[in-house]
């Protein structure tokens, strides 16, 4: 049975659309941790949604009944999908890296610095030398987030 569209306040849910379903862990002190799952809406009820969670590629899809109050509709349009590519770091840009520095590192680290050099492998950027203070670090190019463009002719 197709119900179609139904609203929760100013949020509209539609069969076949996607929603972010909020989850969390609660203890005596309150909300401890949160998580979000992206699910496809199969059916829309009065106060609840039947959703399909196929995020785990190793098991079959799982159907859940969830409250509309824990869901936020996700609106995707062509202009959002193809709107603009991710900024590619250039020499002189201020960048951020948030991950383990080496595979042996026990903890993630946040590095903010300036791109000094870019190394290419088979025609594509592979690593960047980033200057943090007085330290030069080799970081994976694809994991860099541009915070500020360097002034000059290369800035976009």
N, C-alpha and C positions, 0 to 999 in steps of 0.2 A: 504494500500500500504506500503510495507516494503522498506525503503530506506537503512537501514543498518548503516554503519559507515560513519561519516564525521568528518573532523578535523577543529579546530580553532587554527591556529598557530601550536604549538606542542602538543595541547590537542586534544584527540580523544573522540568523543561521540558515543555511541552505544545504539541501542534500547535494553531495558531490563536492562541496567546498572543504576547505581545511581550517582547523582550529588549533590553537595552542592550549593544551590542557595542563593546568597547574597542579602540582603535587607537592608534598612536603612531609617532613618529619617533625612531630611535636612532642615535647617532653614537659615536665613540670614548670620549666622556666619560660616556655613559649615555643615559637617556631624556631627550629634548630637549623634546618636546611631545606632548600627548595629545589625542584626540578621541573622541567617543562618537556612535554611530549607533543609532537606534531601528529595529528590524527586526521583522517578523512571522515567527514560526516556521512553516515549511511542513512539515518532516519532522524527526523526532528520530532520530539514529543512536546508536551505542554511545558514541562520544567526541565527535561533531560534530553540528552542526545545519545544515540547509539553510534559509536565511532569505531573506526578500524585503525589499529596501531600496527603498522607493518615496518616499524623502524629496525627491528632485529632481522637481518637478512638470513640468519641461520635457522630460524624457526618460522613456523607458519604465522600468518597474520592473526591477531587477536582482536576480538570485538569486546567493547566495554560499554556499559551504560554510565554516563557521567552527567553531573549536574551542569546546566548551562552557566551557573554562577562561577564555576571553576574554569570556564572556557573563554577564550578571546578569538573572534574570527580573524583569519589571516586573509587579507585581500591581495591577490596577485593580478597584475595587469601586464600587458606586453611592455609598456614603457618602464615598469619596474624591473622586469627580467632583463631587458636589453638596454637599459637606460645609459649606463656609463661604466666603462671598465674600471677596475681597481687601479689606483695610482701606482705607477712603477717608480721605485726609488731612483734618483739620479744623483750624481756626484755633487756633494755640497748640501744635500737635503738632510734635515733632522728627522731621524727615524726612531721607532720603538720596536724592541724585540722582547717577547715574553714567552720563554720556554727554558728548557735545560740548555746550558751552554755546550756541554758535551754529552755523549751518551752515558758517560760514567757519573755525571752529576746526579746528586741525590734530590736536589730541589730545583724548581723553576726559578728563574731570575728575570728581573725586568732591566733591560739595558736601553738607555736613551743616549744617542750619540749622532755624529755626523758621518755620512757616507764619504769615504776617502777614495775608495777604489772599488770597481766592479769586475769580477772574473766571469768569463763566459766559457761554457762547455757545449760543444756542438751547436754553436750559434745562439744559445740562450743564456741569460744571466743565471749563474749558479750560486755564487757567494759574493758577499760584499765585505770589504774592510771598513769597519765602523770605529771611529775614534770616540772613546768615552773618557773624558778627562785627558790623561796622558797615556791611556792604555789603548792599543789597537787590537780589535777583535775581529775574527773571521766568523761571519754569521750567514745562515742560509738566506739568500736573496728573497725567495718566495714568502718568507715568514716576517718580512719587515713591513711595518705600518708607517706610512709617511705622515709626520706630524706637522712639518713646515717645509715649504719649498725654498730652495736656495735662490737668492735674488740673481737675476741675470737672464740671458737669452734662452736658457733651457727650461725656465719655469713655465708651468702650465696654469 
